[in-house]
Amino acid sequence: MSCQTLSDTLLRDISNLYDKADDYNVKIQVGEDSKMEIFKAHSVILRARSNYFRSAFSLNWAKKEGDFYVFKKPNVIPIVFQIILKYIYTGTVALDTVNVENNFIELLLAADEMNLHELIEHLQQNIINLSRLNNDWIIQNGVKLFNIIFNRKGVFPKLEELCNNIMIQDPKLFINSNEFWGLDDEALLSIIQLESLEMKEISVL
């Protein structure tokens, strides 16, 4: 049996733990109030796949309730964590699904928090592809994206380049939209300071 075959078999067996196991030892409370959901997982998988969870267990961030470690993640919505957890177990994520497209930015932030660098790379590239194919998407999500990128300079370099290019090549596409006024001060200042920004005058009235 080749090494590749062994690797594929191991990945398949670990992937099966995502929805077929009955020996979970972690409960993760995700979301808040009526939108809160509980996800079950294995501490050994979380440790192996995420530096965030490795640190969480070593620093005793999780409470122990009976046989379970209990985490609380109120800052992540359940649909996003479900995608993240499946990625942790299987190494895959269907980036072209509606749930993912509607939550690209939330996924990006969650992946960054949990130090899932490979997923961050894939998400950045897919946001770039989506913005090229669909102007409406970047107009609708631009404020949130710009605020995140320009308040985390250097964290998402591909998206920072995308945002800069949008403002340089077609600034009116975004500036003339109603969403523009949701920019925070840091993001707006970064845009104004772009040396290649080709706009003679911007009306703010």
SULPE-V822469 format. One record per residue. N is the residue number from 1. RES is the residue in one letter. PSI is psi in whole degrees, -180 to 180 (* if undefined). OMEGA is omega as a letter, one per 40 degrees, with the letter a starting at -180 (none if undefined). D_CENTER is the distance of its C-alpha to the mean C-alpha in Angstrom with 2 decimals. Layout:
N,RES,PSI,OMEGA,D_CENTER + N,RES,PSI,OMEGA,D_CENTER
This chain:
1,M,130,a,37.19 + 2,S,162,i,35.01 + 3,C,-38,a,32.16 + 4,Q,-41,i,29.78 + 5,T,-42,i,31.09 + 6,L,-41,i,30.68 + 7,S,-43,i,27.08 + 8,D,-40,i,26.34 + 9,T,-43,i,28.23 + 10,L,-44,i,26.40 + 11,L,-41,i,22.96 + 12,R,-43,a,24.36 + 13,D,-41,i,25.85 + 14,I,-39,i,22.75 + 15,S,-35,i,20.81 + 16,N,-25,i,23.65 + 17,L,-20,a,22.92 + 18,Y,-43,a,19.79 + 19,D,5,a,22.05 + 20,K,-5,a,25.59 + 21,A,159,i,26.06 + 22,D,17,a,28.11 + 23,D,36,i,27.93 + 24,Y,147,i,24.68 + 25,N,15,i,25.05 + 26,V,135,i,21.86 + 27,K,131,a,20.99 + 28,I,114,i,17.71 + 29,Q,114,a,18.13 + 30,V,135,a,14.99 + 31,G,-173,a,15.28 + 32,E,153,i,18.58 + 33,D,-129,a,22.09 + 34,S,-16,a,22.73 + 35,K,8,a,19.09 + 36,M,137,i,18.75 + 37,E,153,i,18.54 + 38,I,127,i,19.47 + 39,F,144,i,17.97 + 40,K,146,a,20.16 + 41,A,177,i,19.47 + 42,H,129,a,21.48 + 43,S,-36,a,21.37 + 44,V,-37,i,22.43 + 45,I,-44,a,19.49 + 46,L,-43,i,16.93 + 47,R,-44,a,18.94 + 48,A,-31,a,19.25 + 49,R,-14,a,15.65 + 50,S,122,i,13.87 + 51,N,-31,i,15.50 + 52,Y,-51,a,14.02 + 53,F,-32,i,15.97 + 54,R,-45,i,18.83 + 55,S,-39,a,19.33 + 56,A,-43,i,19.01 + 57,F,-40,a,21.82 + 58,S,-29,a,23.93 + 59,L,6,i,23.86 + 60,N,39,i,24.61 + 61,W,-30,a,21.78 + 62,A,139,i,22.18 + 63,K,152,i,25.35 + 64,K,119,i,27.67 + 65,E,101,a,29.11 + 66,G,-124,a,31.64 + 67,D,2,a,30.18 + 68,F,141,i,26.53 + 69,Y,140,a,24.06 + 70,V,121,i,22.30 + 71,F,153,i,18.94 + 72,K,126,i,17.82 + 73,K,72,a,14.27 + 74,P,-19,a,15.24 + 75,N,1,i,12.30 + 76,V,136,i,9.94 + 77,I,149,a,11.23 + 78,P,-43,a,12.80 + 79,I,-35,i,11.62 + 80,V,-44,a,7.93 + 81,F,-34,i,9.49 + 82,Q,-43,i,11.88 + 83,I,-43,i,9.66 + 84,I,-46,a,8.28 + 85,L,-42,i,11.99 + 86,K,-39,i,13.37 + 87,Y,-43,i,11.53 + 88,I,-40,a,12.96 + 89,Y,-38,a,16.30 + 90,T,-17,a,16.65 + 91,G,12,a,14.63 + 92,T,154,i,13.94 + 93,V,131,a,11.65 + 94,A,92,a,13.37 + 95,L,-11,a,11.35 + 96,D,9,i,14.37 + 97,T,160,a,14.57 + 98,V,-43,a,14.81 + 99,N,-39,i,12.37 + 100,V,-47,a,9.54 + 101,E,-36,a,11.08 + 102,N,-12,a,11.49 + 103,N,26,a,7.99 + 104,F,-47,a,6.16 + 105,I,-41,i,5.61 + 106,E,-38,i,4.98 + 107,L,-42,a,2.40 + 108,L,-45,a,1.76 + 109,L,-42,i,4.08 + 110,A,-41,i,4.46 + 111,A,-38,i,4.34 + 112,D,-44,i,6.34 + 113,E,-37,a,8.34 + 114,M,11,i,9.23 + 115,N,42,i,10.14 + 116,L,78,a,8.94 + 117,H,-38,i,10.11 + 118,E,-40,i,11.10 + 119,L,-39,i,7.90 + 120,I,-43,i,6.61 + 121,E,-45,a,10.01 + 122,H,-42,a,9.90 + 123,L,-42,i,7.01 + 124,Q,-47,a,9.00 + 125,Q,-38,a,12.11 + 126,N,-33,i,11.44 + 127,I,-40,i,10.67 + 128,I,-47,i,13.88 + 129,N,-42,a,15.73 + 130,L,-40,a,14.99 + 131,S,-31,i,16.15 + 132,R,-33,a,19.24 + 133,L,-23,a,20.13 + 134,N,97,i,19.60 + 135,N,-34,a,20.70 + 136,D,-37,a,20.26 + 137,W,-46,a,16.48 + 138,I,-32,i,16.30 + 139,I,-44,a,19.02 + 140,Q,-33,a,17.42 + 141,N,0,a,13.95 + 142,G,-44,a,15.38 + 143,V,-50,a,16.12 + 144,K,-43,a,12.74 + 145,L,-48,a,11.40 + 146,F,-44,a,14.60 + 147,N,-42,i,14.57 + 148,I,-48,a,11.27 + 149,I,-48,a,12.44 + 150,F,-12,i,16.00 + 151,N,-2,i,15.51 + 152,R,54,a,13.62 + 153,K,131,i,15.98 + 154,G,-12,a,15.67 + 155,V,-41,a,12.16 + 156,F,75,a,10.80 + 157,P,-37,a,14.31 + 158,K,-39,i,13.98 + 159,L,-31,i,12.43 + 160,E,-41,i,15.02 + 161,E,-40,i,17.63 + 162,L,-49,a,16.61 + 163,C,-42,i,16.98 + 164,N,-43,a,20.21 + 165,N,-39,i,21.56 + 166,I,-46,a,21.06 + 167,M,-29,a,22.98 + 168,I,-44,a,25.59 + 169,Q,-38,a,26.30 + 170,D,64,a,26.08 + 171,P,-33,a,25.64 + 172,K,-26,i,27.48 + 173,L,-39,a,24.94 + 174,F,-42,a,22.67 + 175,I,-33,a,25.29 + 176,N,-3,i,27.49 + 177,S,156,i,24.92 + 178,N,-24,a,25.03 + 179,E,-21,a,21.38 + 180,F,-33,a,22.39 + 181,W,0,i,23.92 + 182,G,-2,i,20.71 + 183,L,138,i,19.95 + 184,D,172,a,20.40 + 185,D,-42,a,23.11 + 186,E,-43,i,21.18 + 187,A,-43,a,19.40 + 188,L,-42,i,22.76 + 189,L,-41,i,24.66 + 190,S,-38,i,22.52 + 191,I,-46,a,23.18 + 192,I,-33,a,26.87 + 193,Q,-3,i,27.25 + 194,L,121,a,26.20 + 195,E,-30,a,29.49 + 196,S,8,a,29.31 + 197,L,117,a,28.58 + 198,E,77,i,31.37 + 199,M,122,a,32.32 + 200,K,-35,a,35.83 + 201,E,138,i,35.27 + 202,I,121,i,32.57 + 203,S,129,i,33.93 + 204,V,13,a,32.35 + 205,L,*,none,34.90
